[in-house]
Amino acid sequence: MPTLVNEIIAQLPLSLSFGPSATPAGNHLFVVDKNAQKLSQTNSDLLHRMTTQLLYLCKRARPDLQTAVAFLTTRVVAPDCDDIKKLGRCVRYLRRTAHLPLVLEANCVSNIRWWVDASYAVHPDMRSHTGATMTLGKGSVYSMSTRQKINTRSSTEAELVGVNDAMSIILWTRHFLEAQGHTVRENVVYQDNESAIVGKERAAIYETNSPSRRMIRYFFVTDNIHRGKMSIEYYPTGDMVADYFTYLQCGYGIPDSHFTEVLVAREHDQDALLQMLTAMIKSVIRLISFLS
């Protein structure tokens, strides 16, 4: 992956190479200006190519880029000048953190932990955004950051749709580990919206007040809870790691302990510092060449 990371960084236009990027994206990530100037064909092709490379990278080694990349993948058809600025921020963050590895540890395969969250109506078409991540001890074994396929009428419904979006992989993971001979004692899904935590006592409310499509999602989840395939527990919003994969945080407010535990390691060794210094020197050389 270091070769791919360096290739992506090297393609970043000089005009987008400067400025601090503490996170992959800002709070304006999903804001789209319909009047923004469209990119030229050359820059459009560049954005498309770099977004594809970032998509490959974030799915395999850098899950912390997923939220920004998830948005950029929706903009490759007709990108504008704001989109390439957002790409630039993401790559500058990657350049600053190029040394970060994805560290996976399976401390207890019997206990699967999921964090699932949704940001309500953050896209221009008022659709919500689902974020989820799973660990077996340390490191994000699986993560997702995706726009929801339907519009929802409340944050509670958005959270329910978010869990439904992740249900296939939640159940598949349990079945896969059991097929390898492991005994899965817990398959826990953490949520920070108490009104969305599905439990047996809420069935009557959904049954009488919800359209059929919402009832199907709800009862599919509760059925698997009743059969012991999974459980849902409350997790405080301030510690909700899945916020990293939604609009709400985009990297802000995530404690270092959770970043290290679930995403990638932040330890800075000598090799990492050397890589950072080398990248800075290359940037200075490019600037001098440009000015001369």
Contacts in CASP RR format, 6 or more apart in sequence:
PFRMAT RR
TARGET T0000
AUTHOR 0000-0000-0000
METHOD contacts of the structure
MODEL  1
MPTLVNEIIAQLPLSLSFGPSATPAGNHLFVVDKNAQKLSQTNSDLLHRM
TTQLLYLCKRARPDLQTAVAFLTTRVVAPDCDDIKKLGRCVRYLRRTAHL
PLVLEANCVSNIRWWVDASYAVHPDMRSHTGATMTLGKGSVYSMSTRQKI
NTRSSTEAELVGVNDAMSIILWTRHFLEAQGHTVRENVVYQDNESAIVGK
ERAAIYETNSPSRRMIRYFFVTDNIHRGKMSIEYYPTGDMVADYFTYLQC
GYGIPDSHFTEVLVAREHDQDALLQMLTAMIKSVIRLISFLS
1 57 0 8 1.000
1 60 0 8 1.000
1 61 0 8 1.000
1 62 0 8 1.000
2 98 0 8 1.000
4 53 0 8 1.000
4 56 0 8 1.000
4 57 0 8 1.000
5 57 0 8 1.000
5 94 0 8 1.000
5 98 0 8 1.000
6 98 0 8 1.000
7 53 0 8 1.000
8 50 0 8 1.000
8 53 0 8 1.000
8 54 0 8 1.000
8 57 0 8 1.000
8 91 0 8 1.000
8 94 0 8 1.000
9 91 0 8 1.000
9 94 0 8 1.000
9 95 0 8 1.000
9 98 0 8 1.000
9 279 0 8 1.000
11 46 0 8 1.000
11 49 0 8 1.000
11 50 0 8 1.000
12 50 0 8 1.000
12 88 0 8 1.000
12 91 0 8 1.000
12 92 0 8 1.000
12 95 0 8 1.000
13 43 0 8 1.000
13 46 0 8 1.000
14 286 0 8 1.000
14 287 0 8 1.000
14 290 0 8 1.000
16 84 0 8 1.000
16 85 0 8 1.000
16 87 0 8 1.000
16 88 0 8 1.000
16 91 0 8 1.000
16 92 0 8 1.000
17 92 0 8 1.000
17 283 0 8 1.000
17 286 0 8 1.000
19 92 0 8 1.000
20 92 0 8 1.000
21 88 0 8 1.000
21 89 0 8 1.000
21 90 0 8 1.000
21 92 0 8 1.000
21 93 0 8 1.000
21 96 0 8 1.000
22 93 0 8 1.000
23 93 0 8 1.000
23 250 0 8 1.000
23 251 0 8 1.000
23 252 0 8 1.000
24 64 0 8 1.000
24 65 0 8 1.000
24 67 0 8 1.000
24 68 0 8 1.000
24 89 0 8 1.000
24 90 0 8 1.000
24 93 0 8 1.000
24 94 0 8 1.000
24 250 0 8 1.000
24 251 0 8 1.000
25 67 0 8 1.000
25 68 0 8 1.000
25 71 0 8 1.000
25 86 0 8 1.000
25 89 0 8 1.000
25 90 0 8 1.000
25 250 0 8 1.000
26 89 0 8 1.000
26 250 0 8 1.000
27 247 0 8 1.000
27 250 0 8 1.000
27 252 0 8 1.000
29 67 0 8 1.000
29 68 0 8 1.000
29 71 0 8 1.000
29 86 0 8 1.000
29 247 0 8 1.000
29 250 0 8 1.000
30 71 0 8 1.000
30 122 0 8 1.000
30 123 0 8 1.000
30 124 0 8 1.000
30 129 0 8 1.000
30 247 0 8 1.000
31 82 0 8 1.000
31 124 0 8 1.000
32 75 0 8 1.000
32 82 0 8 1.000
32 124 0 8 1.000
33 80 0 8 1.000
33 82 0 8 1.000
36 80 0 8 1.000
36 81 0 8 1.000
36 82 0 8 1.000
37 80 0 8 1.000
37 81 0 8 1.000
38 44 0 8 1.000
38 78 0 8 1.000
38 79 0 8 1.000
38 80 0 8 1.000
38 81 0 8 1.000
39 47 0 8 1.000
39 79 0 8 1.000
39 80 0 8 1.000
39 81 0 8 1.000
39 83 0 8 1.000
39 84 0 8 1.000
43 79 0 8 1.000
43 84 0 8 1.000
44 76 0 8 1.000
44 78 0 8 1.000
44 79 0 8 1.000
46 84 0 8 1.000
47 72 0 8 1.000
47 75 0 8 1.000
47 76 0 8 1.000
47 79 0 8 1.000
47 83 0 8 1.000
47 84 0 8 1.000
47 87 0 8 1.000
48 76 0 8 1.000
48 79 0 8 1.000
50 87 0 8 1.000
50 91 0 8 1.000
51 69 0 8 1.000
51 72 0 8 1.000
51 73 0 8 1.000
51 76 0 8 1.000
51 87 0 8 1.000
54 65 0 8 1.000
54 68 0 8 1.000
54 69 0 8 1.000
54 72 0 8 1.000
54 90 0 8 1.000
54 91 0 8 1.000
54 94 0 8 1.000
55 69 0 8 1.000
55 73 0 8 1.000
57 65 0 8 1.000
58 64 0 8 1.000
58 65 0 8 1.000
58 66 0 8 1.000
58 69 0 8 1.000
59 66 0 8 1.000
61 101 0 8 1.000
61 102 0 8 1.000
62 94 0 8 1.000
62 100 0 8 1.000
62 102 0 8 1.000
62 264 0 8 1.000
63 102 0 8 1.000
63 133 0 8 1.000
63 140 0 8 1.000
63 143 0 8 1.000
63 245 0 8 1.000
63 263 0 8 1.000
63 264 0 8 1.000
64 97 0 8 1.000
64 100 0 8 1.000
64 244 0 8 1.000
64 251 0 8 1.000
64 259 0 8 1.000
64 263 0 8 1.000
64 264 0 8 1.000
65 90 0 8 1.000
65 93 0 8 1.000
65 94 0 8 1.000
66 143 0 8 1.000
66 144 0 8 1.000
66 145 0 8 1.000
66 245 0 8 1.000
67 131 0 8 1.000
67 145 0 8 1.000
67 244 0 8 1.000
67 245 0 8 1.000
67 246 0 8 1.000
67 247 0 8 1.000
67 250 0 8 1.000
68 86 0 8 1.000
68 89 0 8 1.000
68 90 0 8 1.000
68 250 0 8 1.000
69 90 0 8 1.000
69 145 0 8 1.000
70 129 0 8 1.000
70 145 0 8 1.000
70 146 0 8 1.000
70 147 0 8 1.000
71 86 0 8 1.000
72 83 0 8 1.000
72 86 0 8 1.000
72 87 0 8 1.000
72 90 0 8 1.000
74 147 0 8 1.000
75 83 0 8 1.000
95 279 0 8 1.000
96 276 0 8 1.000
98 275 0 8 1.000
98 276 0 8 1.000
98 279 0 8 1.000
99 268 0 8 1.000
99 271 0 8 1.000
99 272 0 8 1.000
99 273 0 8 1.000
99 275 0 8 1.000
99 276 0 8 1.000
100 264 0 8 1.000
100 265 0 8 1.000
100 266 0 8 1.000
100 272 0 8 1.000
101 264 0 8 1.000
101 265 0 8 1.000
102 139 0 8 1.000
102 140 0 8 1.000
102 263 0 8 1.000
102 264 0 8 1.000
103 138 0 8 1.000
103 139 0 8 1.000
103 264 0 8 1.000
103 265 0 8 1.000
104 136 0 8 1.000
104 138 0 8 1.000
104 139 0 8 1.000
104 141 0 8 1.000
105 136 0 8 1.000
105 137 0 8 1.000
105 138 0 8 1.000
105 139 0 8 1.000
106 136 0 8 1.000
106 137 0 8 1.000
107 136 0 8 1.000
107 137 0 8 1.000
107 138 0 8 1.000
108 136 0 8 1.000
108 137 0 8 1.000
109 136 0 8 1.000
109 177 0 8 1.000
109 182 0 8 1.000
109 184 0 8 1.000
110 182 0 8 1.000
110 183 0 8 1.000
110 184 0 8 1.000
110 185 0 8 1.000
110 186 0 8 1.000
111 136 0 8 1.000
111 137 0 8 1.000
111 184 0 8 1.000
111 185 0 8 1.000
111 186 0 8 1.000
111 188 0 8 1.000
112 134 0 8 1.000
112 136 0 8 1.000
112 173 0 8 1.000
112 174 0 8 1.000
112 177 0 8 1.000
112 184 0 8 1.000
112 186 0 8 1.000
112 187 0 8 1.000
112 188 0 8 1.000
113 134 0 8 1.000
113 135 0 8 1.000
113 136 0 8 1.000
113 137 0 8 1.000
113 186 0 8 1.000
113 188 0 8 1.000
113 190 0 8 1.000
114 132 0 8 1.000
114 133 0 8 1.000
114 134 0 8 1.000
114 166 0 8 1.000
114 170 0 8 1.000
114 187 0 8 1.000
114 188 0 8 1.000
114 189 0 8 1.000
114 190 0 8 1.000
115 132 0 8 1.000
115 133 0 8 1.000
115 134 0 8 1.000
115 189 0 8 1.000
115 190 0 8 1.000
115 235 0 8 1.000
115 240 0 8 1.000
115 241 0 8 1.000
115 242 0 8 1.000
115 262 0 8 1.000
116 130 0 8 1.000
116 131 0 8 1.000
116 132 0 8 1.000
116 159 0 8 1.000
116 162 0 8 1.000
116 163 0 8 1.000
116 166 0 8 1.000
116 189 0 8 1.000
116 190 0 8 1.000
116 191 0 8 1.000
116 242 0 8 1.000
117 130 0 8 1.000
117 131 0 8 1.000
117 132 0 8 1.000
117 159 0 8 1.000
117 191 0 8 1.000
117 192 0 8 1.000
117 193 0 8 1.000
117 240 0 8 1.000
117 242 0 8 1.000
117 243 0 8 1.000
117 245 0 8 1.000
117 246 0 8 1.000
117 248 0 8 1.000
118 128 0 8 1.000
118 129 0 8 1.000
118 130 0 8 1.000
118 131 0 8 1.000
118 148 0 8 1.000
118 155 0 8 1.000
118 158 0 8 1.000
118 159 0 8 1.000
118 161 0 8 1.000
118 162 0 8 1.000
118 246 0 8 1.000
119 128 0 8 1.000
119 129 0 8 1.000
119 158 0 8 1.000
119 246 0 8 1.000
119 247 0 8 1.000
119 248 0 8 1.000
120 128 0 8 1.000
120 152 0 8 1.000
120 154 0 8 1.000
120 155 0 8 1.000
120 158 0 8 1.000
121 127 0 8 1.000
121 128 0 8 1.000
121 151 0 8 1.000
121 152 0 8 1.000
121 158 0 8 1.000
122 128 0 8 1.000
122 129 0 8 1.000
122 246 0 8 1.000
122 247 0 8 1.000
123 129 0 8 1.000
123 147 0 8 1.000
125 151 0 8 1.000
126 151 0 8 1.000
127 147 0 8 1.000
127 148 0 8 1.000
127 149 0 8 1.000
127 150 0 8 1.000
127 151 0 8 1.000
127 152 0 8 1.000
128 147 0 8 1.000
128 148 0 8 1.000
128 152 0 8 1.000
128 155 0 8 1.000
128 158 0 8 1.000
128 161 0 8 1.000
128 162 0 8 1.000
129 145 0 8 1.000
129 146 0 8 1.000
129 147 0 8 1.000
129 148 0 8 1.000
129 246 0 8 1.000
129 247 0 8 1.000
130 144 0 8 1.000
130 145 0 8 1.000
130 146 0 8 1.000
130 147 0 8 1.000
130 148 0 8 1.000
130 161 0 8 1.000
130 162 0 8 1.000
130 165 0 8 1.000
130 166 0 8 1.000
130 245 0 8 1.000
130 246 0 8 1.000
131 143 0 8 1.000
131 144 0 8 1.000
131 145 0 8 1.000
131 146 0 8 1.000
131 162 0 8 1.000
131 166 0 8 1.000
131 242 0 8 1.000
131 245 0 8 1.000
131 246 0 8 1.000
132 142 0 8 1.000
132 143 0 8 1.000
132 144 0 8 1.000
132 162 0 8 1.000
132 165 0 8 1.000
132 166 0 8 1.000
132 242 0 8 1.000
132 245 0 8 1.000
133 140 0 8 1.000
133 142 0 8 1.000
133 143 0 8 1.000
133 144 0 8 1.000
133 241 0 8 1.000
133 242 0 8 1.000
133 244 0 8 1.000
133 245 0 8 1.000
133 262 0 8 1.000
133 263 0 8 1.000
134 140 0 8 1.000
134 141 0 8 1.000
134 142 0 8 1.000
134 143 0 8 1.000
134 169 0 8 1.000
134 170 0 8 1.000
134 173 0 8 1.000
135 141 0 8 1.000
135 261 0 8 1.000
135 262 0 8 1.000
137 261 0 8 1.000
138 260 0 8 1.000
138 261 0 8 1.000
138 262 0 8 1.000
139 261 0 8 1.000
139 262 0 8 1.000
139 263 0 8 1.000
139 264 0 8 1.000
140 262 0 8 1.000
140 263 0 8 1.000
140 264 0 8 1.000
142 169 0 8 1.000
142 173 0 8 1.000
143 245 0 8 1.000
144 165 0 8 1.000
144 166 0 8 1.000
144 169 0 8 1.000
144 245 0 8 1.000
145 245 0 8 1.000
145 246 0 8 1.000
146 165 0 8 1.000
148 158 0 8 1.000
148 161 0 8 1.000
148 162 0 8 1.000
148 165 0 8 1.000
149 165 0 8 1.000
150 161 0 8 1.000
152 158 0 8 1.000
152 161 0 8 1.000
155 193 0 8 1.000
155 196 0 8 1.000
156 193 0 8 1.000
156 195 0 8 1.000
156 196 0 8 1.000
157 196 0 8 1.000
157 214 0 8 1.000
159 191 0 8 1.000
159 193 0 8 1.000
159 196 0 8 1.000
160 196 0 8 1.000
160 198 0 8 1.000
160 214 0 8 1.000
160 217 0 8 1.000
160 218 0 8 1.000
160 221 0 8 1.000
161 217 0 8 1.000
163 189 0 8 1.000
163 191 0 8 1.000
163 196 0 8 1.000
163 198 0 8 1.000
163 221 0 8 1.000
163 232 0 8 1.000
164 217 0 8 1.000
164 220 0 8 1.000
164 221 0 8 1.000
166 189 0 8 1.000
167 220 0 8 1.000
167 221 0 8 1.000
167 224 0 8 1.000
170 187 0 8 1.000
170 189 0 8 1.000
170 230 0 8 1.000
171 224 0 8 1.000
171 229 0 8 1.000
171 230 0 8 1.000
173 187 0 8 1.000
174 184 0 8 1.000
174 187 0 8 1.000
174 229 0 8 1.000
174 230 0 8 1.000
177 184 0 8 1.000
178 184 0 8 1.000
186 231 0 8 1.000
187 229 0 8 1.000
187 230 0 8 1.000
187 231 0 8 1.000
188 230 0 8 1.000
188 231 0 8 1.000
188 232 0 8 1.000
188 233 0 8 1.000
189 230 0 8 1.000
189 231 0 8 1.000
189 232 0 8 1.000
189 233 0 8 1.000
190 232 0 8 1.000
190 233 0 8 1.000
190 234 0 8 1.000
190 235 0 8 1.000
190 240 0 8 1.000
190 242 0 8 1.000
191 197 0 8 1.000
191 232 0 8 1.000
191 233 0 8 1.000
191 234 0 8 1.000
191 235 0 8 1.000
192 234 0 8 1.000
192 235 0 8 1.000
192 236 0 8 1.000
192 237 0 8 1.000
192 238 0 8 1.000
192 240 0 8 1.000
194 234 0 8 1.000
197 232 0 8 1.000
197 233 0 8 1.000
197 234 0 8 1.000
198 218 0 8 1.000
198 221 0 8 1.000
198 222 0 8 1.000
198 225 0 8 1.000
198 232 0 8 1.000
199 222 0 8 1.000
199 225 0 8 1.000
199 232 0 8 1.000
200 222 0 8 1.000
200 225 0 8 1.000
200 226 0 8 1.000
203 219 0 8 1.000
203 222 0 8 1.000
206 214 0 8 1.000
206 215 0 8 1.000
206 218 0 8 1.000
206 219 0 8 1.000
207 215 0 8 1.000
210 218 0 8 1.000
221 232 0 8 1.000
224 230 0 8 1.000
225 231 0 8 1.000
225 232 0 8 1.000
237 243 0 8 1.000
238 253 0 8 1.000
239 255 0 8 1.000
239 258 0 8 1.000
241 254 0 8 1.000
241 258 0 8 1.000
241 261 0 8 1.000
241 262 0 8 1.000
241 263 0 8 1.000
243 249 0 8 1.000
243 251 0 8 1.000
243 254 0 8 1.000
244 250 0 8 1.000
244 251 0 8 1.000
244 254 0 8 1.000
244 259 0 8 1.000
244 263 0 8 1.000
256 266 0 8 1.000
259 266 0 8 1.000
260 266 0 8 1.000
END
